[in-house]
């Protein structure tokens, strides 16, 4: 019989291993995927591009909403967009994109989330202060969930 302290340590290790496996699967889902990055800030775009390219994504970058809508009509697997694009509100961007386009939205506010609620089910949100590693993992999870929906 194991002491309670040892049991809790073993349970924590099992949980950490399972989380690591989930992260790895989500990131493997990114291999060969086309990502449209609609981020006006140079620094954020470079960091996200670097992270996503490291996982095997093909990256296209635009700096505003009109360019994002135009590029999305060419076909991409997912769009990662800043919520504060210089020429278009988030609600207008969601309305203008092809139906069913998976979105990962960065730096959103609760008001923005409310403004697009119900317009698209294929969306993940990040509030201010996001980690680029979390963005890549969440993007993979979103794409993986869509892949299982299609099966």
Residue frames as qw, qx, qy, qz and C-alpha x, y, z in Angstrom:
[[0.000, 0.888, 0.459, 0.000, 0.00, 0.00, 0.00],
 [0.433, 0.368, 0.004, 0.822, 1.42, 3.37, -1.08],
 [0.168, -0.483, -0.422, 0.748, 1.34, 6.39, 1.20],
 [0.283, 0.839, 0.442, -0.144, -1.10, 9.15, 0.16],
 [0.063, -0.832, 0.260, 0.486, 1.74, 11.57, -0.62],
 [0.290, -0.261, 0.790, 0.474, 3.33, 9.12, -3.04],
 [0.368, 0.517, 0.768, 0.085, -0.03, 8.39, -4.66],
 [0.190, 0.911, 0.213, -0.297, -0.63, 12.09, -5.28],
 [0.148, -0.664, 0.520, 0.516, 2.86, 12.51, -6.78],
 [0.340, 0.031, 0.870, 0.356, 2.29, 9.55, -9.12],
 [0.317, 0.722, 0.611, -0.071, -1.11, 10.92, -10.14],
 [0.066, 0.894, -0.080, -0.436, 0.45, 14.32, -10.89],
 [0.240, -0.434, 0.714, 0.495, 3.15, 12.65, -13.00],
 [0.372, 0.341, 0.839, 0.204, 0.55, 10.68, -14.96],
 [0.233, 0.867, 0.380, -0.223, -1.45, 13.86, -15.57],
 [0.063, -0.791, 0.343, 0.503, 1.65, 15.75, -16.71],
 [0.322, -0.154, 0.829, 0.430, 2.60, 12.93, -19.10],
 [0.346, 0.585, 0.731, 0.056, -0.93, 12.88, -20.53],
 [0.135, 0.917, 0.113, -0.358, -0.85, 16.67, -21.04],
 [0.193, -0.598, 0.579, 0.520, 2.53, 16.41, -22.76],
 [0.367, 0.153, 0.861, 0.316, 1.17, 13.73, -25.09],
 [0.276, 0.791, 0.531, -0.127, -1.89, 15.88, -25.90],
 [0.004, 0.863, -0.182, -0.470, 0.34, 18.89, -26.69],
 [0.287, -0.340, 0.756, 0.480, 2.53, 16.74, -28.92],
 [0.369, 0.430, 0.805, 0.175, -0.48, 15.38, -30.85],
 [0.198, 0.893, 0.306, -0.265, -1.91, 18.88, -31.30],
 [0.081, -0.766, 0.395, 0.501, 1.39, 20.20, -32.61],
 [0.365, -0.080, 0.835, 0.403, 1.80, 17.26, -35.01],
 [0.388, 0.677, 0.621, -0.075, -1.58, 18.19, -36.46],
 [0.092, 0.880, -0.061, -0.463, 0.04, 21.44, -37.69],
 [0.416, -0.300, 0.670, 0.538, 2.45, 19.68, -40.06],
 [0.227, 0.208, 0.733, 0.606, 1.73, 20.69, -43.65],
 [0.058, 0.781, 0.603, -0.150, -1.12, 23.05, -42.73],
 [0.267, 0.458, 0.173, 0.830, -1.53, 26.47, -44.32],
 [0.295, -0.663, -0.482, 0.490, -1.88, 29.27, -41.79],
 [0.186, 0.712, 0.192, 0.649, -2.91, 32.82, -42.60],
 [0.457, -0.414, -0.401, 0.677, -1.45, 35.15, -40.02],
 [0.051, 0.775, 0.292, 0.558, -3.33, 38.47, -39.86],
 [0.576, -0.647, -0.236, 0.440, -1.26, 40.36, -37.34],
 [0.284, 0.931, 0.010, 0.230, -0.26, 44.00, -37.87],
 [0.404, -0.840, 0.360, 0.027, 2.57, 44.00, -35.30],
 [0.557, 0.612, -0.562, 0.009, 5.96, 43.00, -36.68],
 [0.107, -0.449, 0.814, -0.354, 7.29, 41.47, -33.46],
 [0.699, 0.025, 0.552, -0.454, 4.20, 39.33, -32.81],
 [0.819, 0.489, -0.113, -0.279, 4.11, 38.20, -36.43],
 [0.380, 0.603, -0.695, 0.091, 7.76, 37.13, -36.37],
 [0.294, -0.302, 0.815, -0.397, 7.42, 35.16, -33.15],
 [0.771, 0.201, 0.424, -0.431, 4.21, 33.41, -34.24],
 [0.721, 0.585, -0.308, -0.209, 5.60, 32.70, -37.73],
 [0.168, 0.553, -0.797, 0.175, 8.75, 31.23, -36.24],
 [0.479, -0.140, 0.755, -0.426, 6.81, 29.00, -33.83],
 [0.803, 0.355, 0.267, -0.397, 4.33, 27.77, -36.44],
 [0.598, 0.636, -0.470, -0.131, 7.01, 27.18, -39.08],
 [0.089, -0.471, 0.848, -0.227, 8.93, 25.09, -36.54],
 [0.588, 0.081, 0.725, -0.350, 5.90, 22.77, -36.41],
 [0.348, 0.090, 0.818, 0.449, 5.77, 22.44, -40.19],
 [0.317, 0.763, 0.481, -0.293, 3.15, 25.04, -41.12],
 [0.382, 0.357, 0.368, 0.769, 3.14, 27.04, -44.31],
 [0.137, -0.659, -0.388, 0.630, 2.69, 30.68, -43.24],
 [0.230, 0.582, 0.350, 0.697, 1.18, 33.56, -45.18],
 [0.262, -0.468, -0.423, 0.730, 1.11, 36.97, -43.51],
 [0.073, 0.692, 0.377, 0.612, -1.14, 39.95, -43.99],
 [0.241, 0.006, -0.410, 0.880, -1.40, 43.16, -41.99],
 [0.350, 0.064, 0.194, -0.914, -5.07, 44.12, -42.19],
 [0.579, 0.235, 0.667, -0.406, -8.59, 42.76, -42.46],
 [0.657, 0.615, -0.085, -0.428, -9.14, 43.39, -46.18],
 [0.301, 0.555, -0.767, -0.116, -5.96, 41.49, -47.01],
 [0.308, -0.129, 0.897, -0.290, -7.04, 38.67, -44.66],
 [0.682, 0.400, 0.409, -0.455, -10.42, 38.33, -46.36],
 [0.574, 0.662, -0.362, -0.318, -8.81, 38.35, -49.80],
 [0.134, 0.468, -0.873, 0.038, -6.20, 35.75, -48.83],
 [0.483, -0.012, 0.777, -0.403, -8.79, 33.54, -47.08],
 [0.758, 0.455, 0.105, -0.455, -10.75, 33.17, -50.31],
 [0.444, 0.576, -0.670, -0.147, -7.66, 31.48, -51.79],
 [0.922, -0.179, -0.323, -0.114, -8.07, 28.73, -49.20],
 [0.103, 0.529, -0.693, 0.479, -6.23, 28.27, -45.91],
 [0.531, -0.223, -0.811, 0.107, -6.55, 25.71, -43.17],
 [0.415, -0.705, -0.472, 0.328, -6.78, 28.27, -40.36],
 [0.186, 0.746, -0.010, 0.639, -6.54, 32.01, -39.76],
 [0.531, -0.469, -0.405, 0.577, -4.77, 33.44, -36.75],
 [0.140, 0.697, 0.228, 0.665, -5.84, 37.07, -36.43],
 [0.176, -0.078, -0.436, 0.879, -5.27, 39.93, -34.07],
 [0.023, 0.680, 0.720, -0.134, -8.59, 41.22, -32.80],
 [0.007, -0.857, -0.114, 0.502, -7.59, 44.82, -33.47],
 [0.576, 0.259, 0.463, 0.622, -6.84, 44.93, -37.17],
 [0.155, -0.299, -0.031, 0.941, -6.39, 48.52, -38.34],
 [0.221, 0.045, -0.418, -0.880, -9.13, 48.62, -40.98],
 [0.609, -0.222, -0.597, -0.473, -11.87, 46.29, -39.79],
 [0.568, -0.431, 0.441, -0.546, -13.68, 45.37, -36.59],
 [0.192, -0.189, 0.961, -0.058, -13.54, 41.79, -35.42],
 [0.559, 0.400, 0.615, -0.385, -17.26, 41.30, -36.07],
 [0.542, 0.711, -0.152, -0.422, -16.87, 42.63, -39.64],
 [0.096, 0.520, -0.831, -0.172, -13.89, 40.34, -40.22],
 [0.367, 0.042, 0.911, -0.184, -15.84, 37.27, -39.08],
 [0.587, 0.575, 0.371, -0.433, -18.79, 38.26, -41.29],
 [0.435, 0.746, -0.340, -0.372, -16.55, 38.75, -44.35],
 [0.146, -0.422, 0.886, 0.121, -14.62, 35.48, -44.10],
 [0.557, 0.024, -0.711, -0.429, -15.77, 32.35, -45.95],
 [0.783, -0.393, 0.069, -0.477, -18.25, 30.38, -43.83],
 [0.982, -0.178, -0.046, 0.034, -16.68, 27.76, -41.62],
 [0.504, 0.621, -0.407, 0.442, -13.19, 29.25, -41.66],
 [0.745, -0.462, -0.358, 0.321, -11.38, 28.16, -38.48],
 [0.096, 0.835, -0.132, 0.525, -10.15, 31.17, -36.48],
 [0.650, -0.373, -0.389, 0.535, -7.72, 31.70, -33.66],
 [0.023, 0.885, 0.138, 0.444, -8.20, 35.22, -32.32],
 [0.603, -0.046, -0.376, 0.702, -5.54, 37.08, -30.36],
 [0.137, -0.039, -0.272, 0.952, -5.88, 39.86, -27.80],
 [0.277, -0.535, -0.605, -0.520, -9.67, 39.68, -27.65],
 [0.194, -0.166, 0.465, -0.848, -11.82, 41.41, -25.07],
 [0.229, 0.308, 0.877, -0.288, -15.00, 39.98, -23.56],
 [0.412, 0.608, 0.167, -0.658, -17.01, 42.56, -25.54],
 [0.330, 0.480, -0.633, -0.510, -15.48, 41.33, -28.81],
 [0.035, -0.002, 0.999, -0.011, -16.18, 37.71, -27.91],
 [0.329, 0.480, 0.645, -0.496, -19.80, 38.65, -27.29],
 [0.367, 0.608, -0.148, -0.688, -19.98, 40.51, -30.63],
 [0.402, 0.368, -0.731, -0.409, -19.12, 37.37, -32.62],
 [0.372, -0.031, 0.870, -0.323, -20.85, 34.77, -30.46],
 [0.645, 0.426, 0.569, -0.282, -22.91, 32.50, -32.68],
 [0.471, 0.756, -0.240, -0.387, -21.31, 33.71, -35.93],
 [0.619, 0.450, -0.643, -0.012, -18.76, 30.92, -36.03],
 [0.891, -0.430, 0.063, -0.131, -18.32, 27.76, -33.99],
 [0.892, 0.154, -0.074, 0.419, -14.78, 27.16, -35.22],
 [0.113, 0.831, -0.195, 0.508, -12.95, 29.66, -33.07],
 [0.718, -0.355, -0.378, 0.465, -10.44, 29.81, -30.24],
 [0.053, -0.949, -0.032, -0.311, -9.75, 32.95, -28.22],
 [0.659, -0.110, -0.333, 0.666, -6.72, 34.39, -26.50],
 [0.192, -0.963, -0.186, 0.032, -6.97, 37.36, -24.23],
 [0.176, 0.897, -0.343, 0.215, -4.09, 39.79, -23.72],
 [0.322, -0.659, 0.662, -0.153, -0.75, 38.32, -22.70],
 [0.976, 0.132, 0.049, -0.165, -0.92, 35.05, -24.67],
 [0.487, -0.504, 0.657, 0.277, 1.99, 32.63, -25.02],
 [0.484, 0.507, -0.502, -0.506, 2.96, 31.80, -28.65],
 [0.065, 0.152, -0.986, 0.004, 3.45, 28.14, -27.65],
 [0.348, 0.333, 0.729, -0.487, -0.14, 28.06, -26.40],
 [0.506, 0.556, -0.090, -0.653, -1.32, 29.59, -29.68],
 [0.353, 0.379, -0.788, -0.334, 0.36, 26.85, -31.71],
 [0.057, 0.042, 0.972, -0.226, -0.97, 24.10, -29.44],
 [0.404, 0.448, 0.514, -0.610, -4.50, 25.52, -29.49],
 [0.469, 0.517, -0.364, -0.616, -4.38, 25.94, -33.27],
 [0.227, 0.213, -0.938, -0.152, -3.45, 22.28, -33.58],
 [0.190, 0.228, 0.856, -0.423, -6.26, 21.28, -31.20],
 [0.474, 0.506, 0.161, -0.702, -8.78, 23.32, -33.21],
 [0.461, 0.444, -0.603, -0.476, -7.68, 21.73, -36.49],
 [0.082, 0.095, -0.989, 0.079, -7.66, 18.28, -34.94],
 [0.350, 0.330, 0.674, -0.560, -11.21, 18.73, -33.67],
 [0.543, 0.532, -0.118, -0.639, -12.30, 19.76, -37.17],
 [0.294, 0.348, -0.850, -0.262, -10.56, 16.72, -38.66],
 [0.081, 0.107, 0.959, -0.249, -12.51, 14.40, -36.36],
 [0.451, 0.448, 0.351, -0.687, -15.76, 16.24, -37.20],
 [0.476, 0.496, -0.444, -0.575, -15.21, 15.43, -40.90],
 [0.073, 0.207, -0.974, -0.064, -14.67, 11.70, -40.33]]
